[in-house]
């Protein structure tokens, strides 16, 4: 690509426990090809020419992070995570402000357990959105037929799958706009499942940027096995 990659900051919310993995540690610390998941995830961003800094939001009781080599990397700042993803991201945004980030700077929020982000997808996202008025997210069109379930557990309808996309990360928004959207949504008690949903709640329409389907988030043991076989 010949386009200039814009500068950006990264926030990695990583305070969850990943209970569905049925493991002895948070899923971001599970081994993958000789290193743990979060180390692979961080590698997706470190050394990229546009990176201004990266914040990892961790549980204050996290005992696994300090023993990793990346814990002493000067490009990475640790911040406390919160009870929910939105709380962790807000803490990360505040940490970026303390590091000198501007309200108009781009922030990419990425899942700690999504280690298979390719450089090409990262560049496509950055270049596509660098002049966008709102921002957006990597996503993949739904491939399979969808079924809407009724309260009795039976199919009530089959929606048009061409209207649906599966939301991935990174999700890329301006620091100030994202912080305001998250803060206001939490105060209002809105259900916020990702950064895009907070921006939607605030009245914005994030842009969908098609990425690779193998940019998966590890949520179950079989996801980790899939990545180990690659």
Secondary structure, 3 states (H helix, E strand, C coil): CCCCCCCEEEEEEECCCCHHHCCCCCHHHCEECCEEHHHHHHHCCCCCCCEEEEEEEECCCCCCHHHCHHHHCCCEEEEECCCCHHHHHHHHHHHHHHCCCCCCCEEEECCCCCCCCCHHHHHHHHHHHCCCCCEEEEEEECCCCCCEECCCCCEEECCCHHHCEEEEEEEEEEHHHHHHHHHHHHHHCCCCCCHHHHHHHCCCCCEEEECCCCCCCCCCHHHHHHHHCC
